[in-house]
Amino acid sequence: MKITYLGHSAFILEDGDFKAVIDPFISGNPMSNINVDEITGLTHIFVTHGHGDHLGDTIKLAKNNDALIISNAEITNYLKSLGLRTHSMHIGGRYKFDFGTVKLTPALHGSAIQTEEGTVYGGNPCGFVIEVNSKKVYHLGDTGLTMDMKLVEIENIDAALVPIGGNFTMDIDDAIRAIDFIKPKLAIPMHYDTFPVIKADPKEFEKKNKTCKTLIMSIGETFEL
C-alpha cells in the first residue's frame, strides 16, 4: 500500500484499483501548495468528522471523481442530500468492502458542519482502521488520549497516523502514550504546524517514541508500506 501525505490530517492510500483520501483538507491548508483539481482517480473518501479542516474538499473531490464517501451516518446523510454517493457507518462498526475492511473507532472530539444555512450536526467523530491486502492503517482522527486505543492493539496495526499538535487533539506526550497502547509497526505524526496553535516538533515525537519506528512525512511525500 502506498501512503501519500497531503498535509494536516490528509492522506491518500493506494493499492491496485483502490485509491482513497482521508480528511482532504487541501485547498484551505496554508501549508500546502497541492492543487485539489490534480487529485484524480479517487475511488473512496474517508471523513473522520465534520470540521472544515477535515471535511475540507470532500464535496469537490467526490463530484470530480464520483468517489464513495465513508463516514458516520450524520455526515453521510448530509452529503447524500447534496447528491453524493455515501456509505454510512458508526463507532465499533466493521464492514467488508470490495477493496478490504473498514472499522470505525472512537475519537474524543467534536463534529459540527458549518454551512451557509447554519450549523449541521455532524454525529460522533471517529477514527478508521482500514485493511487492504492484509495491511492495516489506523487513522486516529482528531482525538484526545483514551483507553479505548488499547483495544486497537489486537488489530496488529501496520501504520498509525497520529495527531501530535495539542490544543484540539493529543499533544506529543499523549500521542506517545497512545502509540504505546496501539503498538503499531510504524507511527506517522500528523495534525501539527498547520496553524500556530498546533505548533509541534515531530522530531521530539520521534525521539520519545520507543514503541515502534517513526516516519516524519513531508507534504506530497509518498511511502510504500
N, C-alpha and C positions, 0 to 999 in steps of 0.2 A: 504494500500500500504506500502511495506517495502522499506526503503531508506538505502542504504549502501554507506558509504563514502570510496572512494579509494585513496583519496589524491588529492591535487591541485584542479582541477575543475571536477574531475571524480566521478560519482555516478552510482550505479546500482539501478534501480527501478523494483520492482517485485509485481505482482498482478495476482494470478491464473496462467494461461498459458503465461502471458506476463512477459518477463524479458529483460530489456533494459539497456544498458550502455550509459552514456553521456560523451563525450570528454575523451576517455580512454587513457590518458597519464599515463601509469603504469610502464612498464619495464624501461623507461628512467627517472623515478622520483627518485631523490636521497633520498627522504624522505620515500619511500615506499619499503617494502620487499614482496609485493604481487606478486605471480607467475602468469603471464598472462595466462599460459597454464592450470591453475586450474580454470579459469573462463569458465564455461560451461553452456549450456542450454540457451544461449542468443537468443532471437528472433529478437531484433532490436538494432541498434546502431545509436545514435544521435550525429552529429558533428556540433558545432556552427560556426567554421571557420577553415581555413586550416593550421594554425601554428602548428609546430611539437609538442608543449606541449598540444595540444587539439586533433588533428588528431591522434597522438600517435600510439597506437596499433590497430587502426581501421582495417587495411588490414588483419593482422594476425587473429584478433578475428572474422572478417567476414568470412574468409576462414574456420576457425576451427568450427564455429557454423552455417554456412550458414545463417547468420543473414541479415536482410534487413537494409540497411543504409539510414537514412533520413537526408537530408541536403539541402543546396541551389543547384541550378541547375549546377553551375560551378564545385563544388566539386563532386557532384554525377556523372556528365559526366566524370570527370577524373577517378573516382573509377569504373565506369561501363566499361571503356576502359581496366581495369585490370581484367575483368571477374566477378565483384562482383554485387550482387543484390542491387538495389538502388531505392529510391523514391525521385524525385525532388520536391522542394517547393521554395517559395520566401517570402520575407518580407510582412507581412499582410495576407498571405495565411493561410487558415484553411482547414483541411482535416479530414474526418472521416475514421479511420482505423478499423479493426476488434476488436482491443483492446480498442479503445476510440478515442479521438480527439486531434489533434496537431495543434497549431498555431505558426507561426514564428513572432517574434518581432524584432524591430530594435536593433542593437548594434553598438556603435561607436568604431571602431577598424579597424584592417587590416585583410587580409585573404590569403596571398600568401602561396603556397605549394612548399616546396623545394624538388626537386627530383635529381637523378643522372644526368639527362639530362638538368637540369636547373630549373628556377622558373616557376611554373604554376599558372595562375591567379585563385584565389580562390573565386571570387564573393564577395557579401556583407556578412559580419559577421552577426550573428543573435543570438537571444535567443529563447527558446522554452517554450510555455505553453502546458503542457502535461496533459490531463484529462483522468483518468481511474477510472471507477466505482464511479463517482461523486467527486473524489479527484483531485485537481489541483496542479501541481508542476510547478513553474516558474524558469527555469534555465536562468539566465540573460546573460550567456556567458561572454566573455571579453568585457567590455564596460566602457565608461565614463558615468557620470550622464547626463541624458537627460529628458526633459519634456515629451517625449513620454511615459515614465514609468507611468506617471499619468493616462494614458488611460487604463493601465492594472488593475487599481483598480476595474473596472467593472467586471473583471473576477472572483472576490472573491477567491483569491489565498489561498490555504491551507498552502503551504510551498514555500518560495522564497529562492533560492540558489544564494547568492550574493557575488561578489568579493569584497575584502577589502584591497588588498595588495598595492594599489597605483602604481605609475610609469607607468605601462602598462594599468591599469584599475582604477576604482574608489578607493580612499583611504577610511578610516573608516568614516570620516565626510561626504563625498559624498554618501557613502553607506547608512548612516543613513537617509540622505535626500531621497534617492531612496526608502527606506522602508516606509518612511512617505508618499510618492507618491502612492506606491503599496498597502499598508495596508494589508499585508498578515496576516494569523493567527500565522505563525511561520517563523522566519528568520534563515537560516543556512549559516554562513560565509564560504567562500572558496577563492581559489586563493591567498594564503598568505604563507609565510615562505619557500616555495619550493626552492627559490633562495634568496640570501642576499638582492637583490634589491627590493624584495616584502615582506620584513620582516614586520609583523604587529601583534598586540596583539588582538586576538579575544575577550578577556575579556573586553578590552576597548570598543569594538563594543557592547558587551552585556550590559555594564554599560550605554552606551549612547542611546541604543535603547529603547525608551519609547512607541513605537507604538505597539509592539507585543512581544511574547515570543522569546527568542533566544536559539538555540541549537548549542553548540560547539561540533562537532563530531571528534573523533579520527579516524585515518586511520584504516579501517577494521571494524569500528563500524556500527551496524545496528539499525535503529529506525523505529517503525511502526507508520505510520501517521493515 
